[in-house]
């Protein structure tokens, strides 16, 4: 009995930690500061899409790096449940300010679907970031802007690397 409550607390903590990482904006600020001045893009669109990409990259990395682990579904569910609550609060707050409703969680789901679809369309690509970057640039409004594509690729690579490192630090057990 004690072991299951210990596992539950580790899972809840992991969901919370991963959520806090996903919504932290420090790396977004750094990427925005490093976005080349010649980038032919609306910077507010890039900043908006970077946050979305980071959130869904964390979720993707949970599934990918915990693929053979018994805790995958529990940690993933804890993360996405917290993201869903965050998205609802954000949607409600935004709706109050502009008298227009949005569903931020639906936006996240749509973006995830866009990226997953792009990855499935190019199964032989050497690295997912090669696909993610150009899709990111397209979502920002200029699919041909190499600086924006590179920024999206950097966000994806950095995010999944941090999640991998965090998951390794948890010491979760592989499924038999």
C-alpha positions in Angstrom: 0.0 0.0 0.0 2.8 2.4 0.9 4.5 1.8 -2.4 1.4 2.8 -4.5 1.1 6.1 -2.6 4.8 6.7 -3.1 4.4 6.0 -6.8 1.4 8.3 -6.9 3.3 11.1 -5.3 6.2 10.7 -7.7 3.8 10.7 -10.6 1.9 13.8 -9.4 5.2 15.5 -8.8 6.4 14.6 -12.2 3.2 16.0 -13.8 3.6 19.2 -11.8 7.3 19.6 -12.6 6.8 18.9 -16.3 3.9 21.4 -16.4 5.9 24.1 -14.7 8.7 23.5 -17.2 6.3 23.7 -20.1 4.9 27.1 -19.1 8.2 28.6 -18.0 9.0 31.4 -20.4 12.7 31.9 -19.8 13.9 29.8 -22.8 11.2 31.5 -25.0 12.6 34.9 -24.1 16.1 33.7 -25.0 15.0 32.3 -28.3 13.1 35.5 -29.1 16.2 37.5 -28.2 18.2 35.3 -30.5 15.8 35.4 -33.4 17.7 37.0 -36.2 16.7 40.5 -37.0 16.4 39.6 -40.7 13.6 37.1 -39.9 10.7 37.9 -42.1 8.0 37.1 -39.5 5.7 38.7 -37.0 7.6 38.3 -33.7 4.5 38.1 -31.6 3.3 35.1 -33.7 6.7 33.4 -33.1 6.5 34.0 -29.4 2.9 32.7 -29.2 3.8 29.6 -31.3 6.9 28.9 -29.2 4.8 28.5 -26.1 2.5 26.1 -27.9 5.4 24.1 -29.3 7.0 23.9 -25.9 3.8 22.6 -24.3 3.2 19.9 -26.9 6.9 19.0 -27.1 6.8 18.2 -23.4 3.8 16.0 -23.9 5.4 14.3 -26.9 8.6 13.7 -25.0 6.7 12.1 -22.1 5.2 9.5 -24.5 8.4 9.0 -26.4 10.9 8.7 -23.6 8.5 6.7 -21.4 7.3 4.4 -24.2 8.4 1.2 -22.4 7.6 2.3 -18.9 4.6 1.4 -16.8 4.3 5.0 -15.5 4.0 6.5 -19.0 0.2 6.8 -19.0 0.0 8.0 -15.4 2.7 10.7 -15.9 1.2 11.7 -19.2 -2.3 11.9 -17.8 -1.1 14.0 -14.8 0.7 16.4 -17.2 -2.1 16.8 -19.7 -4.7 17.2 -17.0 -2.7 20.1 -15.5 -2.3 21.6 -19.0 -6.0 21.2 -19.6 -6.8 23.1 -16.4 -4.2 25.8 -17.4 -5.8 26.1 -20.8 -9.3 26.4 -19.4 -8.2 29.2 -17.0 -6.3 31.0 -19.9 -9.3 30.7 -22.2 -11.7 32.0 -19.5 -9.5 34.9 -18.6 -8.9 35.8 -22.3 -12.7 35.6 -22.9 -13.3 38.1 -20.1 -10.9 40.6 -21.5 -11.9 40.5 -25.1 -15.5 39.3 -24.9 -14.7 36.5 -27.2 -14.3 32.9 -26.3 -11.4 30.7 -27.3 -10.5 27.1 -26.4 -6.8 27.1 -25.8 -6.7 23.4 -25.2 -8.3 22.8 -28.6 -5.6 25.0 -30.1 -3.0 22.9 -28.4 -4.6 19.7 -29.7 -4.9 21.1 -33.2 -1.2 22.1 -33.2 -0.2 18.7 -31.9 -2.2 17.1 -34.7 -0.5 19.4 -37.2 3.0 18.4 -36.1 2.2 14.7 -35.8 0.6 14.7 -39.2 3.8 16.3 -40.6 6.0 13.8 -38.9 3.9 10.9 -40.4 4.1 12.4 -43.8 7.9 12.2 -43.7 8.7 8.9 -41.9 12.2 8.7 -43.4 13.3 12.1 -42.0 16.6 11.8 -40.1 15.4 13.8 -37.1 12.0 15.1 -36.1 13.4 18.6 -35.6 14.0 18.8 -39.4 10.3 18.5 -39.9 9.2 20.5 -36.8 11.1 23.6 -37.7 9.6 24.3 -41.1 6.1 23.4 -39.8 6.7 25.9 -37.0 7.7 28.6 -39.4 4.6 27.9 -41.5 2.4 28.2 -38.4 4.1 31.5 -37.6 3.1 32.8 -41.0 6.2 32.3 -43.3 7.1 28.7 -44.1 10.1 30.0 -46.0 11.8 31.9 -43.2 14.8 29.8 -42.2 15.5 31.9 -39.1 12.0 31.0 -37.7 12.3 27.4 -38.7 15.6 27.2 -36.9 14.0 28.8 -33.8 11.2 26.2 -33.8 13.8 23.4 -34.2 15.8 24.8 -31.3 12.7 24.9 -29.1 11.8 21.3 -29.9 15.3 19.9 -29.4 15.9 21.8 -26.2 12.5 20.9 -24.7 12.7 17.2 -25.5 16.3 17.1 -24.2 15.3 18.7 -20.9 12.3 16.3 -20.5 14.6 13.3 -21.3 17.1 14.4 -18.6 14.2 14.9 -16.1 12.7 11.5 -16.8 16.1 9.9 -16.4 16.4 11.6 -13.0 13.1 10.1 -11.8 14.4 6.5 -11.8 11.2 5.1 -13.1 11.1 1.4 -13.8 10.8 -0.1 -17.3 7.9 -2.4 -18.0 8.7 -6.1 -18.3 
